[in-house]
Amino acid sequence: MHEVTDPADPRIADFRDLTNADRRPDRPGGKGLVIAEGVPVVRRLLASPYPPRAVLGVPARLAELAADLAGGSFPVYATSSDVLARTVGFHLNRGVLAAADRAPEPPPGPLLAAAGRVLVLEGVNDHENLGALFRNAAGLGVDAVLLGPRCADPLYRRSVRVSMGHVLRVPFVRLPSWPELRAALAGFAVLALAPHPPSVPLSTVDRSAPKLALLLGAEGPGLTAEALAAADTRVRIPMAAGVDSLNVATAAAIALYHLRPDEPGEL
């Protein structure tokens, strides 16, 4: 463990100015790194396939991670909360960060051959919604997430944080065109979550089907005509009068819970 007293220390360059340099790591000028914030998320990153580069935190938070950090081949930097805030560019009450390189995405063929429940996203470009979707996917037994056209980067710092690090453990693949997605989903019953007719109630779906894919679009525009054409069935969550839809992550959680083959439910 190394002590850091200067925000300009070159050893902690991965963590500097995160509000600017890491605004969109998938775009030119971004660092292209995975940044984890807080003890639970850092712990999940250290247990993930993403190779850690360094950890930076205040001594109390680093002490909580002592067992996870033991034997690591990456540097660990201890600093004060003031230096930490001046380094990253904002007050970080979680007290610890980790930086990692990206891991290769798995090939879709073997991943989907072994999958029973898949979440398919089109146009989900809000990073917080994307993080929440991955957290729901982890908690409700989703085997893989397919990121279709116009989806945001799930490894952006805010998405990782909102997912509580579960974006680092749920396998995902980017398939940015519908021909690719349709080919990948061969063998799945594809359910498009859409609130308007001709959608049928979610309770009519046979959740014992061995391979189900749930398709969701962005809030507001919803699914494109091309996405709806790729679905076998359009389904909806019944609503109270005067309400026609839910937040995309909330809707996904309800639908995924219902579609678990080992969970009863009526929706």
Secondary structure, DSSP 4 states (H G I P E B T S, - for coil): -EE---TT-GGGGGGTTHHHHTS-TTSTTS---EEEESHHHHHHHHTSSSPEEEEEE-HHHHHHTHHHHTT-SS-EEE--HHHHHHHHTS--TT-EEEEEPPPPPPPHHHHHHT-SEEEEEES---HHHHHHHHHHHHHTT--EEEE-TTPPPTTSHHHHHHTTTGGGTS-EEE--SHHHHHHHTTTSEEEEE-SSTT-EEGGGS-TT-S-EEEEEEBTTTB--HHHHHT-SEEEE----TT-----HHHHHHHHHHHH-TT-----
